[in-house]
Amino acid sequence: MLLAIDVGNTNIVYGLFDEDRLVHQFRVETSRGRTADEYAVILRQLLAMRDVRAESVTAAIVASVVPALTEPMLDLVRRAFALEALVVGPGIRTGMAILYENPREVGADRIVNGVAAYERFKSGLIVVDFGTATTFDCVSPKGEYLGGVIAPGIQISADALFARAAKLPRVEIAKPPRVVGRNTQHSMQSGIVYGYVALVDGLVERLIEELEFPCVVVATGGLARLIAPLSRSIKEVDDDLTLDGLRILYERNAG
């Protein structure tokens, strides 16, 4: 089985593939203070919980947007599975032209998402990833990565509101009963959720206007399921897009 590791600023997601089928997925909190040994113990325990033997993991690939954790993840793979993991970064074969001014600046997760979405839809794309930051990544009908937008994530925006407005309480990020809030909680939820929906739809509209070609708008990430049903522009949701992209990249580089 292939172990795909997606290291984000908030969570680390482990996915296990049996050929092209995602059979197990685990999510743990990103902690820069943990050692490779600690991460190895956690992952081995998670695998044991699903009755997966370590010997069944025969390959691994890592994408990381947290430089401090890239090497610990590689050490984790070495110690837990006696394997050398493939790392998404400069030199890896993506099958996608990167038309960024400096391709090395593009986050690994953004390229992985673009590759996975283009493999699925074979069309112009805007991939919206609701992570710690919300990214909008544009892919041409020819499969070229064009660039995109990076916006503060919905949780970051809400945390700033909670921290800086002394009289406002911390509320759950959830859809309120109506847009016009009739109490403080619902008013805040309306501003956070519908305000973010407006941000997404507004940016997608401007991107399509500038790109001048039809786009499939695909959402992924933790809060995609909350925002997508309220959005006019998001047409597809794929929770496993990044993990699937890692599988595709491994297959393109396995030789």
N, C-alpha and C positions, 0 to 999 in steps of 0.2 A: 504494500500500500504506500501511497505518496502522502507525506505529511506536509501540508501547506501552512506557513506561519505568517500571519499578517499583523505586524507590530504597529499599533496606532498610539496616539498620545493619551488616549483614555483607556482603551482595552487592547489586549492581545487576543487574537482569534486563531485557534488551531483548527484545521480541517483535515480529515482523513479521507482520501479518495481510493476507492477500489476501481481501477481503470478510470472511466470518466464519471463515476457516480460518487457523490459526496455522501459518505455513510455515517460519519460522526463529526460533530462540531463542538468545540469548547471555547468559552470566553472567560478570560481572567482579567483582573484589573492591572493596568500598566503601573509598575512600580520600579522606578529607576534605582532604588536601593537594594533590590533583590539580586542575589548572585546567580550564576549559571546553575550551581548545585541546587539552589532553592527552586528555580524554575523547573529543573529536571525532576525533582521530587514531586512537584505539583502536577506536572504533565503525566508522569508515570502513574500517579494515583488516579487521575482522571481516566486514563486508559484502562486501568484495572477495574474501575467502576463500570466500564462498558465491556469488560471481559476481552479486551484487546491486548494481545501479547506484544511486548516490545519488538520481538523478532519479526513480527509481521510488517513492521515499518521498514521499507527497503529503499526509500529515497526521500529527500526533503528539499524544500525551497522556501526562502525567506524574503519577505519584503518589509522594510522597516523605514518609518519616518522619524524614528527616535535614534539618532546615531549612537547614543550611549548604550543602547540595548542591542545593537546589531551583533557585536562580538559575543555577548552573553548568550544570544540565541544560537549562534554557531557552536559555541561551547556546549550548550544544552544538547544539541543534536549529536555532537561527538560523544558526550558522556552517557546519554540515555540510549543511543541507538548505534554507536560506533560508525557514524556516517559523516560525510562532508556534504553540507547543504549548498545548493546553488543559491546565489544572492542576486536579487534584482538590482541592477545598477549598471554603470557604464561597462560596455563590452558585451552585455547579454543580447542575444538575438531576439528581438521582439516581433519582427515581421511588420513593423509600423514605422514609417518615417516620422521623426520628431522635428517639427518645424518651429521649435522654440528658439529664441535668440541664443540661449545657453542650455542645451539639453540636460546638462548635469544638474541644473536647478530644479528640474521637474521632479516632484515627489514620486517615489516608486509606486505608491498606491494609485496615483492618477494615470500612470501609463498602464498599469495592470487593469484598471477599470476600462480604459479605452480599448485595450486589446480584447477583453472579454466581450464588451458590448458590440464591437465591430464584428467579431467572430459570429455573434448571434444574429445581428440584424443586417449586416452588409449594406449599410446606408449611412447618410449623414447623421451625426449623433450629437446630442448634448447629454452628458452623464452628470447627474447631480448626486453628490455623495454627502449625506448628512452625518458628518463625523464631528470631531472637536472643532474643526473649521468645516464650513460647507463649501465644497468645490464644485465648479461647473466646468467640465472639460469637453472641448469641441473636437470632433473627428470629421474629416471630410468624406464625401462619398467614395473617394479613392482609398480610404483607410489611412489618412495622414493625421497625426496629432497636431492640432493647430495652436493650442493654448487654451486659455479660459479665464476663470474668475475665482478668486479666493475671498470668502466672506466669513465674518465671525459666526461660529456655530450657534444654534438656537440655545443650547445650554449655557454657553459662555455669555450670550446676550442677557439671558434671564438672570444668571448669577451676578452680573454687573448691576442690574436693576435692584436685586435684593440687597446687595452690599451697599449701594450708594444712596438709596432712598430710605431714610431712617424709619418712616412710618408705614412702609409697605412690608407685608409679611412674605415669607417664602411660600410659594404655592406650587402645586403639581403642574407640570407641563402637560396639559390635556385640553381637548376641545371643550369650550364652554357651551351652555345650552343655547346661547344666541350671541350675536355680535355685540349688541348693546348690553353691556354688563349692568346688573342691578345690585351688585354688591362689589366690594373691593376684590375679592377672589376672582369672580367671573370677569371683572373689568381687566384685571391683570392677565388672566388667561387669554382673553380676547386679543389684547395687545400683543402678547407674545406669539400666540399661534397664528391668528389671522394677519398680524403684521408680518410674520415670517413668510406666510403664504404669498402675500403681496410682494415681498422681496423676491421670492423665487419666480413668480410669474412675470414680474417686471423685468428681471434680468434675462430670463429666457426670451421674452419678447424682443428685447434689444439685441441679444445675441443672434437670433434668427434674422432680424432685420439687417444686421451687419454681415452675416455669413452668406446670405442670398442663395441658400439652397435648402430644400426641405430637410427637417431633422426629426428623428425619433428622440423623444425626451425620456430618459431612463433614470429612475431614482434608486439609490441603494443607501445603506447606512442605518444607524440605529433608529432614527425618527422618521424614516421614509414612509412607514405605514401610517403615521399620524398626519403628515403633511400632504401626501399624494392624493388622498380622496378629496381634499379641499382645494386642490390646485386645478386650474384650467389647462395648464401646459403639460404636466406630467402624465404620460400615457402608459408607462410600464414601470413596474417595481420588481427588482431582483435582489433579494436579501443576500444571496451568495455570490454576487457578481465578482467581488475581489478574490475570493477563494477560487472561483472558477477560472479567473484570469491567471492566477498563479499556476494552476494545473496546465493551462494552455502553454504558458511560457516554459514550464518544465519540459513538456513534450517537444517544444521547438528547440530546446537546448540539450536534450538528454544524450544525444550522440556525442 
